Every structure is written in structure tokens, then in C-alpha cells.
Amino acid sequence: MASIVKRGNSYSVVYMTSIQGQRKQKWETYHSLDEAEQRKQFLNLCQKIKTRKKDEHIDTVGDLMERYILLHGQMKWSLSTFQLNCGLIRNYIQPWFGLIRLHELSPRLVAELYQNILRRPQYNGQECNSYKKTIGPTTLKSIHKLLHSAFEQAVLWDYVPRNPFHRATVPNTFQQECHFLLAGQISILLQQCHEPWLSLAINLAFAGTFRKGEMLALTWQDVDWRNRSIRISKTIKRVSREALQALNYQDVLYEFPSVLSIKKTSLVLKTPKTISSIREVYLPETLIAILYEFYQSRKHVNTLSVFPDLIFCYEDGRPIQETTLTKHFHAALERAGLPRVPFHSLRHSSITYKLALSGGDIKAVQGDSGHAQADMITERYGHILEENRRNTSQRFEELFYQKMDCYYFCS
């Protein structure tokens, strides 16, 4: 360990080092005690890391993943990411890779393992049964992404000389087309909403391009009546107690009290996952009027409650959760005789129509959607409207064929 020796008006940091294979004492001189103290603390930290590394037994993939969660996950991951990644590690990586020694892994072995994994049964909550669905390419891709990241850190931490998952062969994945509702279908759906709050939720999701958690986290203080806008600055999420404690309640704004004595999860208000998700969304006048009418009918709610003043809540102020919203939404779809689509599909509908109405102004639509990457607008959420294609065909007819002699096209 390093020490400080005062020599006249200067300070020397003294420590042992290795020079050409021989242990020798080294003296470094500094003009102030603060500089010497900083250097001493740094040298002692380096020595502590070296000593700890000798005592650590990071021999297997399982050992590495535990270290990876501790040193990387708790520093970098959000609550949702922590919960998702820990689930992948616990349910897939530890059972299938955990006992493999680090030095045994090679790119070829990884390719063989991936082929075997695709024939494995999918985790179903308690155990893996042979008659259950097998692992799909999308799940395997998530597992690969996590292992690749862990071994990138392992290379930096000098546990392995190279990353065996680099350029590993992973099956191709194809995004399934998301079915969404057209404007006419949404109009039919709204007529089948028995609850005013559900009708409001559908309108907000369609016109405001909100994510489900963002919408359910809205409070009346987020509404700017004069500017006809709503500010998005938080989201509601059910997360595991394990993730909350491991990340020391990072990004949590409020934790709702649990109604159960034994709780493995908690419902929390938290900051959004990206800075771009914090935004102001402008709403049509009609929707602002619907929202104000709902506000007038709910002014008595939550007046004595300790909960945040949520827009979507029960009479006692407790929040309406995502599962409840989905259940009522699917019931309304069934009554309307419409396809069973997820509530999130309304976000697809919203972005698709906004792209058409704005003449393809991607940045304007991105401002409403809160996407960090603009290409998500066109690649994932921008769907083709058949009505627009028919209009384009009609415009083509008017601009070309009706103004020109058809003889030149037919001859």
C-alpha cells in the first residue's frame, strides 16, 4: 500500500512496484499534500483491485454474469432493463451456459450451442416442459445480445482475451407486421366503450401518440388548458422488488402502497427511459373539450387521497393499471366486432395518420411520439394506408392519362 512522506516543502508518495521483473520501492514527489493524497488513493485503489482479482473465482459464465450484473447492470440499466435482463440470465443463461468455463468458449462452440437452444422448450414461468413452445429466434437474439455485452466487459476486465460471441451466427429475425385500426374502426370502437375513462384513453392514445404507461401516469397538473397540450414527464410501471432494491430506487418518483402483505413487485411512477420521451404533445380542440368534461366529472376524486392526482384512477385515487386497461380495451373490441389488436396498436395508428397528415414530416411526428431515433417512425411505425395508395393512383390518372392522348400509351 502507498504512503506519504513529508520532505521539506514537498510530499513524496512511496509504494512498491515491479521494474524489469524485480520489486523495487518508488518515490514520487508532489508540491502539495492534496496532490499526494489523490495519488495515494489512486495507487491503493489499483492495489485493491489487483488483490481482489486474485481472490475472485471468475471461472464460469455463471460467475461472470453475477459480476456483470453487479459492476455493469447496476450502473447502466434502467429498472425495466434490469428486470428484463435478470429474467433472461436467471431463466436461460444460467441454466444453459452457467457451468461452462470461460476458456472453453469459442465462436464455433457458441454456434453449436445456439443450434441446440433453438430446440429447447421456452420458459413458461415455473419450469420448462417439453411440450411447450420452443425458443424462437427473437428470444435467442436477446440472449445473444446480453452475452455479447457481458463478454465485452469481460475482455475489458481481463477475464478473457477475446469475446467468443463476437460475430457469432444468430438466426435471422423478422418483425411481425403489427395490425392497427383505421380511423373508421376507431370511431366504431369508441361507440362501444362503456366507461368514459376508456373512451378518453383511446382518444388520447390515437390523437396524442402516447405509450400506455405514459398515458396512465398523467396527472391533471400535466395538462395545459390554455395551450391545449399535455406534458409527458413520467411513466407508470410495475417492477420487481429485486430491481428496485438493486438499483436503489433509481429514477423512481413515487411508489404506490401495495394492498398485499407479501409483495414481489411494486407499482411505481418513474422517469421515462430516454430524454426524448419527455415532451409536450398538442391535442385537437375536440379532445381538449372531452378531457375537460372528464375533469369536471372527476373533480371529487382524490381530493383527500395521498396518491398523485392521476387522470386515470379509481374513486379512491389508486391508479388504473395496464392489465385493466388492456382487459377493457379487448372487451370493447369484441363488442364492436373488430380484430383483437393490442392497445399499443393505437400508437401505430396515430403515427401512420400523422405522417400522412403532415406530408411526411418525420421530425414533427417524432416530437409527438418521443422516439429517440427518427428511423423508428418510418421503419417500425409508419404503415401503408390503402386509401392513400388509391388517392395516389387517382392523382396519377388526373395528371397524366386524362391530359394526354391515350394513343401514345397504347400504341
N, C-alpha and C positions, 0 to 999 in steps of 0.2 A: 504494500500500500504506500502511496505517496505521502510525503510530509513536507513541511515548510520550515526552512532555517533562515533566521534574520542575519544578514551580513552587512553591517554598516547601515547605509541608507537604502539598501535593496533587500529583496527576498528571494531565496532560492527554493525551488521545488525539487525534492530529491526522491528518486524512485529507481527501482531495478529494471533493467531492460536487457534484451539479448542482442549482442553485436557479434556478427560472424560466428554464431553458434555458442558464444560464451556469455555468461551472465555478468553484467557489469553495472556499477552504480552510475547514474546520470544526474547531473545538476543543471537546472535551467533557471536563469536569473530574470527577475521581473522588478520593475521600478515601484510598483505599488502592491500593497497587501491584497487588494481586491483582485488584481490580475492573477496573483499567485494562488489565491483561494479558488478562482474559477478553473485554473489549470489543474489544481489538485483534485477538485471534484470530478473533472472530466477523466483524469487518469484512474481514479478509484472506481468510477463507473465502468470504464473499459475492463479493469481487472475483475470487477464483479461479474460482468458478462462472460468473460473467459472462464472464470471459476464455475459459474452456473452452467455453462455449456458442457463442461467436463462432467458435472454431476447429473445432467439431464440424460434421460434414456429415450431419445427420439429414434427408435429403430424401425417402427412400423408406420403404415399410413394412418392407422388409428391414433398413434401418438402424435403424429404431425397435425391431424385435424383438430385435436384438442388444443394444441399450441396455436394453431391458425385462428381458431375462434377467439382465444384469449388475447393474442397480440394484434390480430388484424381485424377480426369481426367486431369486437367491442369498440374499436376506434373508428371504423369506416361505415358499418352498416346502420341503416335506419331500423326502427322497430319491426316494420313489416319484413324487410330483407333478412333481419336476424332470425325472425321466426321461421321464414321460408327455408333459409339455408340450413338452419339447425335441424329442421324436419328432414331435409334431403340427406344430411350427414347421418342422422340417427336411423332413418328407415332404409337407406340404400347403401351409402358409402361405408359405414361401419360394418354392416353385415357382410358385404361382398368384397371390400378392399381392406378392411381394418387390420387383418392379420398379415397382410403382405408386407415384407420388409422393403424398405426404401431402395436398397441396392438391387433388389430383384426386378424392379420395374424397368421395362424397355418399351419403345414405341410398338414393337411387334407384339409383345405380351399385352399391351393395352388394347390393340386391335382385336386380339383373340378374346379378351375379357368382354369387350363391347359386344361382340357377336353372341357370346353366351348370355349376356344381360338381356338382350332383346327377346330371349326365350323365357326369361324369368317372370313369375307372376307379379302383378302390380300390388303394391302395399294397399291394404284396404282398411286400415285403422287399428286393427288388433294383431293380425297375423297375415302371412302370405299363403293363400291356398292355391293349389294347382289349377283349380277350375276357374279362377278369377282371370280377368283380362291381363295380358302380358304387358310388359313395359313398352311404351311407344317411343318413337324417335324423339319426340319433343321432350319427354322426361329425361331420356338419355342425354340429350343436348344440355339440359340444365345441370345434370350430374357432371358432365364433362367440363362445362364452364367453371364449375366450382372447384373441381380437382385441378384444372389447369391453373386457376388463380392461386390455389394453395401451394402448388409446386413452384410457381413463380416466386412466391415468398420463401419457400424452402431453399431455392437457389441463392437468394439474397442473404439468407441466414446461414449459408454454408452447410446445410444439412445434406444436400445432394449437389453434384457437379453440373447437372443439366435437368431440364424439365422433360420427363418422358411423355407428357401429354401434349407437347408442342407438335402441331401439325398431325395429330392423331386423326385417323379416319373415323368420321362420325356420319351416321346415316343422314341423308337429306330430309329436311322437314318442310312441309308445305302448309302454309297458313290456310285454315279452312275459311271459306267465304262466310262473312257474317251477314246473316239475313236481317234486314231492317224494315221498319214500317214506313210506308209512303204517307204523305200529308193527309190524304183522304182516309187512310186506315186509322191514323191517329185521331182524326175527327170522330170516326165511328167509335173508337176506343173510349174517348172522353165521355161519350153519352152513356157508357156502361159503368162508369165509376160511381159506386155507391157512397164513397167517402169524399168529402170536399178536399181533405188533405192529399188524397191520391191524385185527384184531378189537378191540383196545384203542382204536385211533384212531377207529373207527366208534362205539364206545360213548361215548367222550369227546365227540365232536362232537355226538352225539344228546342225551346227558344233560347235558353241560356247556355247550352252545351256543358252542363255540369256533370262531373263524376258523381256517382251515387253517394260516396262518403262525404264529398264536399257539400252536396245539397242538404244532407241530413244534419250537417254541422252548422248550418246557417242560423244566425240569431237575428232578432229584429234590429239590433244595433248595426248589422251589416248592410241594411237597406238604406239607400239614399233616395228618399222620395222625390226630392227636387230634381236631381239629375237622372231619375229613372234608372238607377243602376244598383247592383249588388256587388259587394267586395268579398272575394274569396281569400281567406287567410288561414283556414284550418280545415281539418277533415276529421270525421269520426271513424274509429277503428276498434275492433275487438282484437286484442293481442294477448299473448300468453304472459303469465306472471314471470316465467323464466326470462323472457326477453326484457320485460320491464326492469327486473332486478339486475340483470347482467349489464344493461345499458344505463343503469342508474336513472331511470325515468327520463331519458334523453328525449327532447322535443315534445314532451307531454305538457299540455296546457291545463288539463283538468281530468281527473279520474272519477268516474261516476261510481257511487257506492254500490256494492254488489248486494243482491237480495238473497244470495245463498251464503250459508255459513262456510262451506268448502268451495273455494273458487280457484280454478286453474287459469282462468282468463279474466281480463278486465276490459271494460268499455272505456275508451279514453278519447278526449279531444286532443289532437296533436297538430303540429305544423305540417304543411304539405311536404311531399318528398323532394320537390325541386323548387328553386326560387321562381321559375317561370309559372308555377302553379298559383302563385299569389298574384291576383289580378282583379280588375274591375270589369264587370260584364254589364252592358247596356241592354235593357229589356224593352219590348214593344209597349206602347201605351195601354193596350188592352190587357196585357199580362200584369202591368203595374196596377191596373184597376182591380183585377182579380185578386192580386196579392193584398191590396189594401182592404178589400171586402173581407178577406180571410182574417186579416189583422183585427178588424173591428169585431168579428165574431169570436175572437180568441183573447181579447184583452183581459178577461178574468182569469185566464190560465197562468199559472206560475207566478202569481203576484206574491205569494207567501213562500214560495219554494226556494231552496238554497241552490238549485241547479241553474246552469246558464239559461238565458231566456231564448230557448230554441224555437224556431218556427215550426218544426215538425216534432211534436211531443204529445204525450198523453195529458189528461186533465191534471195530474199531479206534477207535471213538468218533466217526467222521465222521458228520455229520447226514444223515438221510433227507430228500430234497428233495421239493418239492411235485409235480414231474413224476413222480417214482417213486411217491408216494402215489396220484396220480390213475390211473396205469397199473395198479397192483394193484387199486385200487377198481373200475375198469371191468371188469377180468378177473373179479372176484368177482361183479359184477352179471350178466355174461354167463353164468357157470356157474349162477347162481340163476334165470336166465330172467326177470330184472327189467328194466324200462326203463333205458336208458343216461342217467342223470342225472349232473350234476356233483357232486363231493364236497361242494361248498358247499350243495347242496340239503338236506343233513343239518341244517344250521343253520336252514333254513326249517322242517323237520320239528320240530326242537326248540322253536322259538319258538311254533309253532302249537299243539303239545300243552301247552306250559307256560301259554299263555294260557287254554286250556280247563281245565286242572287248577287254576289259580289263581283261576278265576272272573273272568277278565278283568283281573287286577291288572297293569296295564301297567308301573308303576314297578318291581315285583318282577322282571318279565321283563327289563326294561331293565337292571337291576342285573346280570343274568347275561349278557346279550348285549353289553353295553358300547357301546350306541349313544349318540351324543351327543344325538340328537333322539328324543323318545319317539314321535313320529308315524311314524317308520320302522317301529316294531313293528307297527302296525296297517295302514299303507298298503302296505308292501313285503313284510313277512314273515308277517303274520297271515293264514293261509289258512283257507278254509272246510272244515270236516270234515263229510262227508256223514253220518257216524254221529251227530254232534251234532244235525244237522238232523232226522234220523229220531227221535232221542230227544225233541226239542222237539215234534215232531208227536204223538208218543205221549203226552207230558205234557199237551198241549192236549186230546187225546181224554179223558184221565182227569179233568182238572179241569173241563171244560165239558160235553162231549157225554154222558158217562156219568152225570153228576149232574143233567142237565136233560132235560126231556121233549123228544124229538126232534121232536114235533109242531110246536112253536113255530118250529123252524128250517126245517121243510119246508113249512109252510103259506104 
